[in-house]
Amino acid sequence: MSRALDIDAIRAEFPILSREVNGKPLVYLDNAASAQKPNAVIDAIANQCRTAYANVHRGIHTLSNETTEAYEAARETSRAYLNAVSTDNIVFTKGSTEGINLVASALGGEIQPGDEIVLSIMEHHSNIIPWHFLRERHGAVLKWVGLHEDGSLNMEELAEAIGPKTRMVAITHMSNVLGTVTDMARICELAHAAGAQVLADGSQAAVHVPVDVQALDVDWYVMTGHKLYGPSGIGVLYGTDEALERARPYQGGGEMIEVVTRDRVTYNTAPHKFEAGTPPILEAIGLGVALKWINAFDHVEIEAHEMALYERAYEGLRGVNGITVHGTTPDKGAVLTFSLQGAHPHDLAQILDQYGVAIRAGHHCAQPLMEHLGVSATARASFAIYNTEAEVDAFIEALAKAREMLV
């Protein structure tokens, strides 16, 4: 049975939410960048350090066995969260960025000049730069898919972009700027029909919408702990059995080998083949606790709560002279990105901070999208399970004051 979505009780579990900033109650609306951490995660990491910390897998003493058990339990929690078939499909990384780089490195062994990688114009730099590496080093061709006016992915363009030379379709499951949620199952269907693999960047989607990698039929899926109310420095790369078997190792070191001699090496099986060296042990354990914490609630109720906050904020901005909201498709998550004519987003964010309101300002690591929108930067308010209507109202009030100062 799911926990009731009692927002006051939930907020009490996040100690940082009780602090003040510049003499005002903190209103934290930068969740798309990093979410705050509940006591369950903070305590789990601290208690592991206090009671049962050692390196994993290679020890035979009690502390090593206990730490290994906790570490591998987090892998099982991650498997269940994504509905993967096996824990063998779950590779721990230091975040989505490393996961995408791992996949790009693996694909690099197969890329021939002229092979194509299909991206959307709204990708985060983490899902752009690794593919540029393949363009620079292996002669790959990047093909870009555009958007409709409301920020939704142009599926007709996507279908046209995928062809016999396509090797990878790398698309966000939910845009960190527009909030757009893509039809990942249909994307996979189109790509697989052409013999291409699909990597879904789930950095945002894994927080806001239920993810079932089997139902999506995706080859690769990445998510990152620090957006999931967990620690930074930890993420998950999901790969199918076929994709992981096909991929070459990303890094060399301990754990990822079976036999090493002077003139040869044989590699371990997945997921260990991709986890060279001492892993982020405490971070993985913290992520497992964070995922269990989220799963205690009904995901549909969380999504409804977050979207109600988004709609309240959107209504507060809609119709205000000079404000443009970017990304209005109905198929989106609780991310509100906007511009104020005549004001730089950094100035907006700085003034809002004086009222205790934390938002993000800049290009959000999405410069191709900024170029598409015709702006150099935008402001972004993003909502989480612990945000409230009163915080939305405080944001709108602070924004009105900032607008009076700047315009």
KEKE-3310 file (N, C-alpha, C; in steps of 0.2 Angstrom, whole numbers, plus 5000, padded with zeros to 4 digits):
npx = (5004:5003:5011:5002:5001:5006:5010:5016:5021:5030:5039:5045:5054:5065:5078:5084:5075:5069:5077:5082:5085:5093:5086:5073:5061:5067:5063:5064:5066:5074:5074:5076:5089:5096:5089:5083:5088:5081:5079:5081:5089:5101:5104:5106:5118:5126:5125:5130:5143:5146:5144:5146:5157:5166:5177:5169:5164:5177:5182:5182:5179:5168:5164:5166:5157:5145:5144:5145:5133:5123:5126:5124:5110:5105:5107:5098:5086:5087:5085:5072:5065:5066:5061:5069:5074:5084:5097:5109:5108:5110:5120:5131:5135:5144:5134:5121:5129:5141:5136:5131:5142:5149:5141:5143:5157:5158:5150:5159:5168:5162:5158:5158:5165:5153:5142:5127:5120:5106:5099:5089:5085:5083:5092:5101:5118:5125:5120:5125:5138:5146:5143:5147:5161:5162:5159:5170:5181:5178:5171:5158:5141:5130:5113:5100:5084:5070:5057:5040:5030:5025:5034:5035:5042:5046:5039:5037:5048:5058:5056:5059:5073:5079:5087:5095:5108:5109:5115:5113:5100:5098:5089:5081:5071:5063:5063:5075:5073:5061:5052:5046:5039:5044:5038:5044:5042:5037:5048:5058:5052:5053:5067:5072:5066:5074:5086:5094:5101:5094:5096:5090:5089:5085:5086:5078:5065:5065:5062:5050:5040:5033:5044:5047:5057:5057:5044:5045:5055:5068:5086:5096:5096:5097:5099:5100:5107:5106:5096:5085:5082:5093:5110:5124:5136:5132:5124:5113:5115:5106:5106:5101:5103:5109:5114:5123:5132:5137:5144:5160:5172:5173:5181:5197:5203:5202:5190:5183:5188:5192:5204:5221:5236:5253:5252:5239:5221:5206:5189:5177:5159:5144:5136:5148:5159:5159:5162:5174:5187:5186:5170:5157:5152:5145:5137:5129:5122:5115:5107:5099:5091:5085:5077:5069:5062:5055:5047:5038:5028:5013:5016:5008:5000:5011:5015:5003:5002:5014:5012:5000:5006:5014:5005:4998:5009:5011:4999:5000:5010:5006:5000:5006:5014:5027:5033:5037:5033:5042:5039:5025:5018:5005:5010:5020:5032:5034:5041:5045:5050:5055:5056:5059:5056:5068:5075:5089:5090:5099:5100:5086:5086:5095:5089:5077:5083:5086:5074:5073:5070:5074:5079:5084:5095:5101:5109:5106:5113:5110:5113:5110:5096:5093:5097:5088:5077:5079:5085:5098:5098:5088:5076:5072:5060:5057:5048:5045:5042:5040:5037:5026:5009:5010:5023:5024:5016:5024:5035:5029:5026:5038:5044:5036:5040:5054:5052:5047:5058:5067:5062)
npy = (4994:5011:5026:5040:5055:5066:5082:5091:5082:5075:5086:5088:5078:5082:5090:5102:5110:5118:5129:5146:5158:5173:5179:5174:5161:5146:5143:5131:5128:5122:5109:5101:5102:5097:5087:5089:5080:5067:5063:5049:5045:5052:5047:5034:5033:5039:5029:5018:5021:5022:5009:4998:4998:4994:4988:4982:4965:4959:4955:4944:4945:4950:4964:4967:4958:4962:4975:4973:4966:4976:4985:4977:4975:4987:4988:4978:4985:4996:4989:4984:4997:5001:4991:4981:4965:4958:4959:4959:4967:4980:4993:5001:5018:5034:5043:5050:5056:5049:5036:5038:5042:5030:5021:5027:5026:5012:5010:5016:5007:5001:5010:5016:5028:5039:5032:5035:5045:5049:5063:5073:5091:5095:5090:5087:5093:5082:5072:5075:5079:5066:5060:5068:5066:5054:5058:5067:5058:5046:5048:5048:5054:5066:5068:5079:5081:5090:5101:5103:5118:5119:5113:5099:5083:5082:5069:5065:5070:5063:5050:5051:5054:5043:5029:5017:5019:5022:5021:5023:5030:5043:5050:5061:5056:5064:5081:5092:5106:5110:5101:5092:5076:5062:5050:5036:5023:5022:5028:5019:5008:5013:5015:5002:4995:4999:4993:5000:5005:5011:5024:5030:5045:5046:5055:5066:5060:5048:5053:5059:5051:5035:5022:5009:4998:4987:4987:4999:4994:4998:4999:5005:5014:5028:5035:5046:5048:5060:5068:5061:5062:5056:5053:5063:5058:5046:5034:5025:5014:5006:4991:4980:4962:4959:4971:4974:4963:4965:4977:4984:4985:4999:5006:5001:4990:4985:4972:4971:4961:4944:4935:4940:4941:4942:4943:4943:4946:4942:4946:4951:4947:4956:4965:4969:4970:4983:4990:4996:4996:5002:5005:5018:5016:5020:5029:5022:5014:5024:5028:5017:5017:5030:5027:5017:5025:5034:5025:5021:5029:5033:5034:5040:5049:5057:5063:5070:5079:5087:5092:5099:5110:5115:5119:5129:5138:5141:5147:5158:5165:5166:5177:5188:5203:5203:5190:5175:5158:5143:5128:5120:5109:5096:5084:5083:5086:5093:5106:5122:5133:5149:5166:5183:5197:5209:5207:5199:5181:5178:5189:5189:5177:5181:5191:5185:5176:5184:5184:5172:5162:5149:5147:5141:5148:5151:5142:5130:5118:5116:5121:5120:5119:5132:5140:5136:5141:5154:5162:5166:5162:5155:5156:5145:5136:5122:5108:5098:5083:5089:5102:5116:5124:5136:5140:5141:5152:5161:5161:5167:5180:5185:5185:5195:5206:5206:5209:5222:5229:5226:5229)
npz = (5000:4996:5002:5009:5001:5009:5010:5019:5029:5021:5017:5030:5031:5024:5028:5024:5018:5028:5030:5029:5016:5013:5023:5020:5019:5011:4995:4984:4968:4959:4954:4943:4940:4952:4965:4982:4997:5006:5024:5025:5015:5018:5031:5028:5021:5031:5041:5035:5034:5047:5052:5044:5033:5019:5006:4991:4985:4983:4995:5009:5022:5036:5036:5023:5016:5021:5016:5002:5001:5003:4993:4981:4984:4981:4967:4964:4968:4959:4947:4948:4949:4936:4929:4923:4916:4923:4936:4930:4919:4924:4926:4936:4936:4937:4934:4923:4912:4912:4909:4895:4889:4890:4882:4870:4868:4867:4855:4847:4843:4832:4823:4806:4794:4789:4794:4804:4817:4826:4833:4844:4843:4855:4865:4880:4883:4887:4880:4868:4866:4867:4856:4846:4848:4841:4829:4826:4828:4821:4810:4810:4806:4811:4813:4814:4823:4822:4831:4835:4836:4849:4856:4856:4850:4833:4825:4812:4805:4812:4808:4795:4796:4801:4794:4782:4786:4799:4815:4828:4838:4848:4861:4871:4885:4892:4891:4898:4898:4891:4896:4888:4885:4877:4864:4868:4865:4852:4846:4848:4840:4827:4825:4828:4817:4807:4810:4820:4836:4851:4862:4877:4886:4902:4912:4917:4915:4923:4935:4935:4928:4927:4922:4911:4905:4898:4892:4884:4875:4874:4870:4877:4893:4903:4919:4933:4950:4958:4954:4958:4971:4977:4980:4973:4960:4956:4946:4934:4921:4910:4900:4887:4886:4874:4869:4880:4879:4866:4868:4870:4883:4894:4903:4910:4923:4940:4945:4932:4925:4921:4919:4919:4911:4906:4892:4888:4891:4899:4899:4912:4914:4910:4923:4928:4919:4915:4926:4932:4944:4961:4965:4966:4981:4993:4987:4978:4987:4994:4983:4981:4992:4990:4979:4984:4993:4985:4978:4988:4987:4977:4960:4951:4958:4963:4950:4947:4957:4955:4942:4944:4952:4942:4933:4940:4942:4928:4924:4932:4925:4912:4900:4906:4901:4890:4895:4889:4888:4886:4878:4878:4876:4879:4883:4894:4907:4924:4922:4920:4909:4904:4896:4899:4891:4888:4899:4907:4910:4920:4928:4933:4940:4950:4957:4961:4970:4981:4987:4992:4983:4973:4957:4940:4929:4912:4898:4901:4898:4884:4871:4857:4857:4863:4852:4843:4849:4848:4857:4870:4882:4896:4909:4922:4931:4941:4947:4962:4972:4985:4984:4986:4984:4990:4989:4975:4973:4980:4972:4960:4965:4968:4956:4949:4956:4952:4939:4939:4943:4932:4920)
capx = (5000:5007:5010:4998:5005:5005:5016:5019:5025:5036:5044:5048:5059:5070:5080:5087:5069:5068:5082:5081:5090:5093:5081:5067:5060:5069:5058:5068:5063:5079:5075:5078:5096:5097:5084:5086:5089:5077:5083:5082:5096:5106:5105:5108:5125:5130:5125:5134:5150:5147:5143:5148:5160:5173:5176:5164:5165:5183:5184:5179:5178:5161:5162:5165:5151:5139:5144:5143:5126:5120:5128:5120:5103:5104:5107:5091:5081:5087:5082:5065:5063:5066:5058:5073:5074:5089:5102:5114:5106:5110:5127:5132:5140:5144:5129:5119:5134:5146:5132:5130:5149:5151:5138:5146:5163:5156:5148:5165:5172:5159:5157:5162:5164:5146:5137:5123:5118:5101:5098:5084:5087:5082:5096:5106:5125:5128:5118:5127:5146:5149:5142:5152:5167:5162:5159:5177:5186:5177:5168:5150:5137:5125:5107:5096:5077:5067:5052:5034:5030:5023:5040:5034:5046:5043:5040:5038:5055:5062:5055:5063:5080:5081:5088:5099:5115:5108:5117:5110:5095:5099:5084:5079:5064:5060:5068:5077:5072:5054:5048:5043:5040:5044:5035:5050:5041:5037:5055:5061:5049:5055:5074:5073:5064:5080:5092:5097:5100:5091:5098:5085:5091:5080:5088:5072:5059:5065:5060:5043:5035:5035:5048:5047:5062:5054:5038:5048:5059:5074:5092:5100:5092:5101:5096:5105:5104:5105:5089:5080:5082:5098:5117:5127:5141:5130:5119:5112:5115:5102:5107:5098:5108:5112:5118:5129:5136:5140:5148:5167:5173:5174:5188:5201:5205:5200:5183:5180:5192:5192:5211:5226:5242:5257:5251:5232:5216:5199:5184:5171:5153:5140:5137:5155:5163:5159:5162:5181:5189:5181:5164:5154:5149:5140:5132:5125:5118:5111:5103:5094:5087:5081:5072:5064:5058:5050:5042:5033:5022:5010:5019:5003:4999:5016:5015:4997:5004:5019:5009:4996:5010:5016:4999:4997:5014:5010:4993:5002:5014:5002:4997:5010:5017:5034:5035:5036:5034:5044:5037:5018:5014:5002:5014:5026:5033:5033:5047:5042:5055:5052:5060:5056:5059:5072:5079:5093:5089:5104:5097:5080:5088:5098:5084:5073:5087:5085:5067:5073:5067:5080:5078:5090:5095:5107:5107:5104:5117:5106:5114:5107:5089:5093:5098:5082:5072:5081:5087:5104:5097:5081:5075:5068:5057:5056:5045:5047:5036:5040:5035:5019:5006:5012:5030:5022:5014:5030:5039:5026:5026:5045:5045:5033:5045:5059:5050:5046:5065:5071:5058)
capy = (5000:5017:5031:5045:5061:5072:5086:5093:5076:5074:5091:5087:5073:5086:5095:5108:5114:5122:5134:5152:5161:5180:5180:5172:5154:5144:5140:5127:5126:5120:5102:5098:5102:5092:5087:5088:5073:5065:5060:5042:5044:5055:5042:5027:5034:5040:5023:5013:5023:5020:5002:4992:5000:4991:4988:4977:4960:4955:4953:4938:4946:4952:4970:4967:4954:4966:4981:4970:4964:4982:4987:4973:4976:4994:4986:4975:4991:4999:4984:4984:5003:5002:4984:4977:4958:4955:4964:4959:4973:4986:4995:5008:5023:5040:5048:5049:5058:5043:5031:5040:5041:5022:5018:5030:5022:5005:5010:5018:5001:4998:5015:5017:5034:5039:5030:5040:5045:5053:5066:5079:5097:5097:5086:5090:5092:5075:5067:5077:5079:5060:5058:5073:5062:5049:5062:5069:5053:5040:5050:5048:5059:5068:5070:5082:5081:5097:5101:5107:5125:5118:5109:5092:5081:5081:5062:5064:5071:5058:5044:5052:5054:5036:5026:5011:5020:5024:5016:5025:5035:5045:5055:5062:5054:5070:5087:5096:5113:5111:5096:5087:5069:5059:5043:5032:5016:5023:5029:5012:5004:5016:5013:4995:4993:5001:4990:5004:5005:5017:5026:5035:5049:5047:5059:5069:5056:5043:5056:5061:5047:5028:5019:5001:4998:4981:4990:5003:4990:5002:4996:5008:5019:5031:5039:5049:5048:5067:5071:5056:5063:5052:5056:5064:5054:5039:5034:5019:5013:4999:4989:4974:4957:4959:4977:4974:4958:4968:4982:4983:4988:5007:5007:4995:4990:4979:4969:4970:4956:4937:4933:4944:4938:4947:4944:4943:4948:4940:4951:4948:4948:4962:4972:4970:4972:4990:4994:4995:4999:5003:5008:5023:5011:5023:5033:5017:5012:5029:5028:5012:5020:5035:5024:5014:5031:5036:5020:5021:5033:5032:5038:5044:5054:5062:5066:5074:5084:5091:5095:5104:5115:5118:5123:5135:5143:5143:5152:5165:5169:5167:5184:5194:5206:5202:5184:5169:5151:5139:5121:5120:5103:5093:5078:5086:5086:5099:5110:5128:5137:5155:5172:5190:5202:5215:5205:5193:5176:5178:5195:5187:5172:5184:5195:5180:5173:5189:5183:5165:5158:5147:5144:5140:5152:5150:5139:5123:5113:5114:5127:5119:5121:5139:5143:5135:5145:5161:5165:5164:5158:5156:5155:5138:5133:5115:5106:5091:5081:5092:5109:5117:5129:5143:5141:5143:5159:5165:5162:5172:5186:5187:5186:5201:5211:5207:5212:5229:5231:5225:5231)
capz = (5000:4995:5007:5008:4998:5014:5008:5025:5032:5016:5018:5036:5030:5020:5033:5020:5017:5034:5031:5026:5011:5013:5027:5018:5018:5005:4990:4980:4962:4954:4955:4937:4941:4957:4970:4989:5000:5013:5030:5024:5011:5022:5037:5026:5020:5037:5045:5032:5036:5054:5055:5039:5027:5017:4998:4989:4980:4983:5002:5012:5029:5038:5034:5015:5014:5023:5011:4996:5001:5003:4986:4977:4985:4977:4960:4963:4968:4952:4942:4949:4947:4928:4927:4919:4917:4928:4939:4925:4915:4928:4927:4940:4933:4941:4932:4916:4908:4911:4905:4888:4886:4890:4876:4864:4867:4865:4848:4843:4840:4826:4818:4800:4791:4785:4799:4806:4824:4825:4839:4843:4844:4863:4869:4884:4880:4889:4875:4861:4865:4866:4849:4842:4848:4836:4822:4826:4828:4817:4804:4810:4804:4816:4810:4819:4822:4825:4836:4833:4839:4856:4859:4855:4845:4826:4824:4805:4804:4815:4804:4789:4798:4802:4788:4783:4789:4806:4820:4835:4839:4855:4862:4878:4887:4895:4890:4904:4897:4889:4899:4884:4886:4870:4863:4867:4863:4845:4843:4847:4835:4821:4825:4827:4810:4803:4813:4824:4843:4854:4869:4880:4891:4906:4918:4920:4915:4928:4941:4935:4925:4927:4917:4910:4899:4894:4888:4879:4871:4873:4870:4883:4896:4908:4924:4938:4957:4961:4952:4961:4978:4980:4980:4967:4959:4955:4941:4932:4914:4908:4893:4886:4886:4868:4869:4884:4876:4860:4869:4872:4890:4893:4906:4912:4930:4944:4944:4926:4922:4923:4919:4917:4911:4903:4885:4886:4896:4897:4903:4916:4911:4912:4923:4931:4914:4914:4933:4933:4950:4967:4963:4971:4985:4997:4983:4976:4993:4995:4977:4982:4997:4987:4975:4989:4996:4980:4977:4994:4985:4971:4955:4947:4963:4962:4944:4947:4962:4952:4937:4947:4953:4936:4930:4944:4940:4921:4924:4935:4920:4906:4899:4908:4896:4890:4897:4884:4891:4881:4879:4880:4874:4884:4885:4897:4915:4928:4921:4917:4906:4901:4895:4900:4886:4891:4905:4906:4915:4926:4933:4936:4945:4956:4961:4965:4976:4986:4990:4994:4978:4969:4950:4936:4923:4908:4893:4903:4894:4879:4867:4851:4858:4863:4846:4840:4852:4846:4864:4872:4889:4898:4916:4923:4938:4940:4953:4964:4976:4991:4983:4988:4981:4993:4986:4968:4974:4982:4965:4955:4968:4967:4948:4948:4959:4948:4932:4940:4943:4926:4913)
cpx = (5004:5006:5006:5003:5003:5011:5020:5023:5031:5041:5048:5054:5065:5073:5082:5081:5067:5072:5079:5087:5088:5087:5074:5066:5062:5063:5063:5065:5068:5080:5077:5086:5099:5092:5087:5085:5085:5082:5085:5088:5102:5109:5108:5115:5129:5131:5130:5141:5151:5148:5146:5151:5166:5172:5172:5167:5172:5185:5180:5177:5170:5159:5161:5159:5145:5138:5142:5136:5122:5120:5124:5113:5101:5103:5100:5085:5081:5084:5074:5062:5062:5062:5062:5072:5078:5094:5108:5114:5108:5118:5127:5137:5140:5138:5127:5125:5139:5142:5132:5137:5151:5148:5141:5153:5163:5155:5154:5168:5169:5158:5161:5161:5157:5141:5134:5121:5112:5099:5092:5088:5087:5086:5100:5113:5128:5126:5120:5134:5148:5148:5146:5159:5167:5162:5167:5182:5185:5173:5160:5147:5131:5119:5102:5088:5074:5061:5046:5034:5028:5029:5040:5039:5043:5044:5040:5045:5060:5062:5059:5070:5083:5081:5093:5106:5115:5110:5114:5105:5096:5095:5082:5072:5060:5065:5069:5075:5064:5050:5045:5044:5039:5041:5041:5048:5040:5044:5059:5059:5052:5063:5075:5071:5070:5086:5096:5096:5097:5094:5093:5088:5085:5082:5083:5066:5059:5062:5052:5038:5037:5039:5048:5051:5060:5048:5040:5052:5065:5080:5096:5095:5097:5097:5102:5103:5102:5099:5083:5080:5088:5105:5119:5133:5139:5124:5118:5112:5111:5104:5104:5104:5112:5116:5124:5134:5140:5145:5155:5168:5175:5180:5191:5203:5203:5192:5181:5184:5191:5200:5215:5232:5247:5255:5243:5227:5209:5194:5179:5165:5149:5137:5145:5160:5164:5160:5170:5183:5184:5176:5161:5149:5143:5135:5127:5120:5113:5105:5097:5089:5082:5075:5067:5059:5053:5045:5037:5027:5019:5013:5014:5001:5004:5016:5009:4999:5009:5016:5004:5000:5012:5011:4997:5002:5013:5004:4995:5007:5011:4999:5001:5014:5025:5037:5033:5038:5036:5043:5030:5014:5011:5006:5021:5026:5033:5040:5044:5048:5052:5058:5056:5060:5062:5076:5083:5091:5093:5102:5091:5082:5091:5094:5079:5076:5086:5079:5067:5071:5073:5077:5084:5089:5102:5104:5105:5107:5113:5107:5110:5099:5088:5093:5091:5076:5073:5083:5094:5104:5090:5081:5070:5066:5055:5053:5046:5041:5035:5038:5027:5016:5008:5019:5029:5020:5020:5034:5036:5026:5033:5047:5042:5037:5051:5058:5049:5053:5068:5068:5055)
cpy = (5006:5022:5036:5051:5067:5076:5089:5088:5075:5079:5091:5082:5076:5091:5102:5113:5119:5128:5141:5155:5169:5182:5178:5164:5152:5141:5137:5125:5125:5113:5098:5098:5097:5093:5087:5081:5072:5062:5052:5040:5046:5050:5036:5028:5035:5033:5018:5015:5021:5013:4996:4994:4996:4990:4982:4971:4956:4953:4947:4939:4949:4959:4971:4964:4959:4972:4979:4969:4971:4985:4984:4974:4982:4992:4982:4980:4995:4995:4985:4991:5004:4996:4981:4969:4955:4961:4964:4965:4980:4988:5001:5012:5029:5045:5046:5051:5052:5037:5032:5039:5034:5019:5021:5027:5015:5005:5012:5013:4998:5003:5016:5024:5034:5036:5035:5039:5050:5056:5071:5085:5099:5093:5090:5089:5085:5070:5070:5076:5072:5058:5062:5069:5057:5052:5064:5063:5047:5042:5049:5054:5060:5071:5073:5082:5087:5095:5105:5113:5124:5114:5102:5089:5080:5073:5061:5065:5066:5052:5045:5052:5047:5032:5020:5013:5022:5019:5017:5030:5037:5051:5055:5059:5059:5076:5091:5103:5113:5106:5091:5080:5065:5052:5038:5025:5017:5024:5023:5008:5007:5014:5006:4992:4994:4997:4994:5003:5011:5018:5031:5039:5050:5051:5063:5064:5051:5046:5057:5056:5040:5026:5012:5000:4992:4983:4994:5000:4994:4998:4998:5013:5021:5035:5041:5050:5055:5070:5067:5056:5058:5056:5058:5059:5047:5039:5027:5019:5006:4998:4982:4969:4958:4965:4977:4969:4961:4973:4980:4987:4995:5009:5000:4995:4984:4978:4968:4965:4949:4935:4938:4941:4943:4948:4944:4945:4945:4944:4948:4949:4954:4960:4974:4972:4979:4994:4993:4999:4999:5007:5014:5019:5015:5027:5028:5015:5018:5030:5023:5014:5025:5032:5020:5019:5033:5031:5018:5025:5031:5036:5042:5050:5060:5066:5071:5080:5089:5095:5100:5111:5119:5122:5129:5140:5146:5148:5159:5169:5170:5174:5189:5197:5205:5195:5179:5163:5147:5131:5121:5114:5099:5087:5081:5085:5092:5103:5116:5133:5143:5161:5178:5195:5208:5213:5199:5188:5176:5184:5193:5182:5176:5188:5190:5177:5178:5188:5175:5160:5156:5144:5144:5145:5151:5146:5131:5117:5111:5120:5126:5121:5128:5142:5142:5139:5153:5165:5163:5160:5159:5155:5148:5137:5126:5112:5099:5089:5085:5100:5110:5123:5136:5144:5144:5151:5164:5167:5167:5179:5189:5189:5193:5207:5212:5210:5219:5232:5231:5228:5238)
cpz = (5000:5001:5005:5006:5003:5013:5014:5028:5027:5017:5025:5036:5026:5024:5030:5019:5022:5035:5028:5021:5011:5017:5025:5018:5011:5001:4984:4974:4957:4954:4949:4937:4946:4962:4977:4991:5006:5018:5028:5020:5015:5028:5034:5024:5026:5041:5042:5034:5043:5056:5050:5033:5025:5009:4997:4985:4982:4990:5004:5020:5030:5035:5026:5013:5015:5018:5004:4995:5000:4996:4981:4978:4981:4970:4959:4963:4962:4947:4942:4947:4940:4925:4922:4921:4923:4930:4934:4920:4918:4929:4931:4937:4938:4939:4925:4911:4906:4907:4898:4885:4885:4883:4870:4863:4865:4857:4844:4840:4833:4821:4812:4798:4787:4789:4802:4813:4824:4832:4838:4845:4851:4867:4874:4881:4882:4884:4868:4861:4864:4859:4844:4842:4842:4829:4821:4824:4823:4811:4804:4808:4809:4812:4815:4818:4826:4830:4833:4837:4847:4860:4859:4849:4838:4824:4816:4803:4807:4811:4798:4790:4799:4795:4788:4786:4796:4811:4827:4835:4847:4857:4869:4879:4889:4894:4897:4904:4895:4893:4895:4885:4879:4870:4862:4864:4855:4842:4843:4842:4828:4820:4824:4820:4805:4805:4817:4831:4845:4861:4872:4886:4896:4913:4921:4920:4921:4935:4941:4932:4926:4921:4917:4904:4895:4889:4882:4874:4869:4874:4876:4886:4902:4913:4929:4945:4959:4959:4955:4968:4982:4979:4973:4966:4958:4950:4938:4924:4913:4901:4893:4886:4880:4867:4873:4882:4870:4862:4872:4879:4889:4897:4909:4919:4934:4943:4937:4922:4925:4924:4916:4917:4907:4895:4883:4892:4894:4902:4907:4912:4914:4919:4925:4925:4913:4921:4935:4940:4956:4965:4968:4976:4989:4993:4980:4981:4994:4989:4979:4987:4995:4983:4979:4992:4991:4979:4982:4992:4978:4965:4951:4952:4963:4956:4944:4951:4958:4946:4939:4949:4947:4933:4934:4942:4933:4921:4927:4930:4914:4905:4902:4902:4896:4892:4891:4888:4885:4883:4882:4878:4880:4887:4888:4904:4918:4928:4917:4915:4903:4900:4897:4896:4890:4897:4904:4912:4921:4931:4936:4941:4951:4960:4965:4971:4982:4990:4992:4989:4973:4962:4946:4931:4919:4902:4894:4900:4888:4873:4860:4851:4859:4857:4842:4842:4850:4852:4865:4879:4891:4906:4917:4930:4937:4947:4955:4969:4983:4990:4984:4984:4984:4990:4978:4968:4976:4976:4961:4958:4967:4960:4947:4950:4954:4941:4933:4940:4936:4920:4914)
residu = (MET:SER:ARG:ALA:LEU:ASP:ILE:ASP:ALA:ILE:ARG:ALA:GLU:PHE:PRO:ILE:LEU:SER:ARG:GLU:VAL:ASN:GLY:LYS:PRO:LEU:VAL:TYR:LEU:ASP:ASN:ALA:ALA:SER:ALA:GLN:LYS:PRO:ASN:ALA:VAL:ILE:ASP:ALA:ILE:ALA:ASN:GLN:CYS:ARG:THR:ALA:TYR:ALA:ASN:VAL:HIS:ARG:GLY:ILE:HIS:THR:LEU:SER:ASN:GLU:THR:THR:GLU:ALA:TYR:GLU:ALA:ALA:ARG:GLU:THR:SER:ARG:ALA:TYR:LEU:ASN:ALA:VAL:SER:THR:ASP:ASN:ILE:VAL:PHE:THR:LYS:GLY:SER:THR:GLU:GLY:ILE:ASN:LEU:VAL:ALA:SER:ALA:LEU:GLY:GLY:GLU:ILE:GLN:PRO:GLY:ASP:GLU:ILE:VAL:LEU:SER:ILE:MET:GLU:HIS:HIS:SER:ASN:ILE:ILE:PRO:TRP:HIS:PHE:LEU:ARG:GLU:ARG:HIS:GLY:ALA:VAL:LEU:LYS:TRP:VAL:GLY:LEU:HIS:GLU:ASP:GLY:SER:LEU:ASN:MET:GLU:GLU:LEU:ALA:GLU:ALA:ILE:GLY:PRO:LYS:THR:ARG:MET:VAL:ALA:ILE:THR:HIS:MET:SER:ASN:VAL:LEU:GLY:THR:VAL:THR:ASP:MET:ALA:ARG:ILE:CYS:GLU:LEU:ALA:HIS:ALA:ALA:GLY:ALA:GLN:VAL:LEU:ALA:ASP:GLY:SER:GLN:ALA:ALA:VAL:HIS:VAL:PRO:VAL:ASP:VAL:GLN:ALA:LEU:ASP:VAL:ASP:TRP:TYR:VAL:MET:THR:GLY:HIS:LYS:LEU:TYR:GLY:PRO:SER:GLY:ILE:GLY:VAL:LEU:TYR:GLY:THR:ASP:GLU:ALA:LEU:GLU:ARG:ALA:ARG:PRO:TYR:GLN:GLY:GLY:GLY:GLU:MET:ILE:GLU:VAL:VAL:THR:ARG:ASP:ARG:VAL:THR:TYR:ASN:THR:ALA:PRO:HIS:LYS:PHE:GLU:ALA:GLY:THR:PRO:PRO:ILE:LEU:GLU:ALA:ILE:GLY:LEU:GLY:VAL:ALA:LEU:LYS:TRP:ILE:ASN:ALA:PHE:ASP:HIS:VAL:GLU:ILE:GLU:ALA:HIS:GLU:MET:ALA:LEU:TYR:GLU:ARG:ALA:TYR:GLU:GLY:LEU:ARG:GLY:VAL:ASN:GLY:ILE:THR:VAL:HIS:GLY:THR:THR:PRO:ASP:LYS:GLY:ALA:VAL:LEU:THR:PHE:SER:LEU:GLN:GLY:ALA:HIS:PRO:HIS:ASP:LEU:ALA:GLN:ILE:LEU:ASP:GLN:TYR:GLY:VAL:ALA:ILE:ARG:ALA:GLY:HIS:HIS:CYS:ALA:GLN:PRO:LEU:MET:GLU:HIS:LEU:GLY:VAL:SER:ALA:THR:ALA:ARG:ALA:SER:PHE:ALA:ILE:TYR:ASN:THR:GLU:ALA:GLU:VAL:ASP:ALA:PHE:ILE:GLU:ALA:LEU:ALA:LYS:ALA:ARG:GLU:MET:LEU:VAL)
# end
